[in-house]
Amino acid sequence: MSATIPISEHLASLPLHSRTPLTWAREVLSDPIALLIDHAFLEKKAANNAMDLLARWPADFFPGWVITMSNIARDEGAHLARVTQLLVRRGGQLDRGHSNPYAKALRLMVRKGGTNEILDRLFNSALIEARSCERFGLLANSLEDSDDPELAALYTLLFTSELGHYQSFLKLARQIAPPEIVEARWQEMLSHEAEILAQQDPGPRMHSGWRQPA
């Protein structure tokens, strides 16, 4: 992220079909330990996803595949370490199990077999990264004038990283099918992602829903 461009401008440029209100950030920050626990599992699953993609499709099939996936896996592993260290310092610990209904619903959109599966896996990854990018940006903005600069710095850093990851997944997707097919499927999945997010319950989770005004 360019140091001269504020987070709000990057948020406006994301192609998401729905926008999370700032009130979501204020709600989830009321329970920062639970949010960090959920966040840690998010980073773990992101690292595992990149490693799985790295192993499933050969480098010579997609130029830059191995380098991109290994870099993303490295980044997500580093994020996991940073989040868990912060969690432990604040007296929290990881749960033994974790459920992410948002990510589970997104996986159901992935078609099986051949190029369609590869394309959908990349789009699925890009969707999660783009939404996470949005959420981290909102959290960073919400904490800008708070008395928790450590947490604000974490979310600002991760906003920048997720922005790059989303763009990397999308760049690879655009190499493997004609532009009209790629764009049509991308818009379809963006629309489904917004619908899935709207169905999520509120709570201290990175991909939770939010309470509607009374």
Backbone hydrogen bonds, N-H to C=O, Kabsch-Sander energy under -0.5 kcal/mol:
donor,donor_aa,acceptor,acceptor_aa,energy
5,I,2,S,-1.3
9,E,6,P,-0.8
10,H,6,P,-1.4
11,L,7,I,-2.7
12,A,8,S,-1.8
13,S,9,E,-1.0
14,L,10,H,-0.7
14,L,11,L,-1.1
24,W,21,P,-1.6
25,A,21,P,-0.6
26,R,22,L,-1.6
27,E,23,T,-2.1
28,V,24,W,-2.5
29,L,25,A,-1.9
30,S,27,E,-1.3
31,D,28,V,-1.5
35,L,31,D,-1.9
36,L,32,P,-2.4
37,I,33,I,-2.2
38,D,34,A,-2.2
39,H,35,L,-2.5
40,A,36,L,-2.5
41,F,37,I,-1.7
42,L,38,D,-1.8
43,E,39,H,-2.2
44,K,40,A,-2.2
45,K,41,F,-2.5
46,A,42,L,-2.0
47,A,43,E,-2.3
48,N,44,K,-2.4
49,N,45,K,-2.3
50,A,46,A,-2.1
51,M,47,A,-2.0
52,D,48,N,-2.4
53,L,49,N,-2.5
54,L,50,A,-2.1
55,A,51,M,-1.7
56,R,52,D,-1.6
57,W,53,L,-1.3
61,F,58,P,-1.0
62,F,58,P,-0.9
65,W,62,F,-2.2
68,T,64,G,-2.5
69,M,65,W,-2.7
70,S,66,V,-2.6
71,N,67,I,-2.2
72,I,68,T,-2.2
73,A,69,M,-2.6
74,R,70,S,-2.2
75,D,71,N,-2.4
76,E,72,I,-2.8
77,G,73,A,-2.2
78,A,74,R,-2.2
79,H,75,D,-2.3
80,L,76,E,-2.4
81,A,77,G,-2.0
82,R,78,A,-2.1
83,V,79,H,-2.8
84,T,80,L,-2.6
85,Q,81,A,-2.1
86,L,82,R,-2.0
87,L,83,V,-2.6
88,V,84,T,-2.6
89,R,85,Q,-2.2
90,R,86,L,-1.3
91,G,88,V,-2.0
92,G,87,L,-2.6
104,K,100,N,-2.3
105,A,101,P,-2.1
106,L,102,Y,-1.9
107,R,103,A,-2.1
108,L,104,K,-1.0
109,M,106,L,-1.7
110,V,107,R,-1.5
116,N,113,G,-0.5
117,E,113,G,-1.1
118,I,114,G,-1.6
119,L,115,T,-3.0
120,D,116,N,-2.4
121,R,117,E,-2.5
122,L,118,I,-2.2
123,F,119,L,-2.5
124,N,120,D,-2.9
125,S,121,R,-2.2
126,A,122,L,-2.5
127,L,123,F,-2.7
128,I,124,N,-2.0
129,E,125,S,-2.3
130,A,126,A,-2.7
131,R,127,L,-2.6
132,S,128,I,-2.6
133,C,129,E,-2.6
134,E,130,A,-2.2
135,R,131,R,-2.5
136,F,132,S,-3.0
137,G,133,C,-2.2
138,L,134,E,-2.1
139,L,135,R,-2.4
140,A,136,F,-2.7
141,N,137,G,-2.4
142,S,138,L,-2.4
143,L,139,L,-1.7
144,E,141,N,-0.9
146,S,143,L,-2.0
152,A,148,D,-1.9
153,A,149,P,-2.5
154,L,150,E,-1.8
155,Y,151,L,-2.2
156,T,152,A,-2.0
157,L,153,A,-2.3
158,L,154,L,-2.4
159,F,155,Y,-2.0
160,T,156,T,-1.6
161,S,157,L,-1.9
162,E,158,L,-2.9
163,L,159,F,-1.9
164,G,160,T,-1.6
165,H,161,S,-2.2
166,Y,162,E,-2.6
167,Q,163,L,-1.7
168,S,164,G,-1.9
169,F,165,H,-2.5
170,L,166,Y,-2.0
171,K,167,Q,-2.1
172,L,168,S,-2.0
173,A,169,F,-2.1
174,R,170,L,-1.8
175,Q,172,L,-1.7
176,I,173,A,-1.3
181,I,178,P,-0.7
182,V,178,P,-2.4
183,E,179,P,-2.7
184,A,180,E,-1.8
185,R,181,I,-2.2
186,W,182,V,-2.4
187,Q,183,E,-2.4
188,E,184,A,-1.9
189,M,185,R,-2.5
190,L,186,W,-2.3
191,S,187,Q,-2.0
192,H,188,E,-2.0
193,E,189,M,-2.5
194,A,190,L,-1.9
195,E,191,S,-1.6
196,I,192,H,-2.7
197,L,193,E,-2.6
198,A,194,A,-1.8
199,Q,195,E,-0.7
199,Q,196,I,-1.0
200,Q,197,L,-1.6
203,G,209,G,-0.6
205,R,203,G,-2.4
208,S,205,R,-1.2
209,G,201,D,-2.1
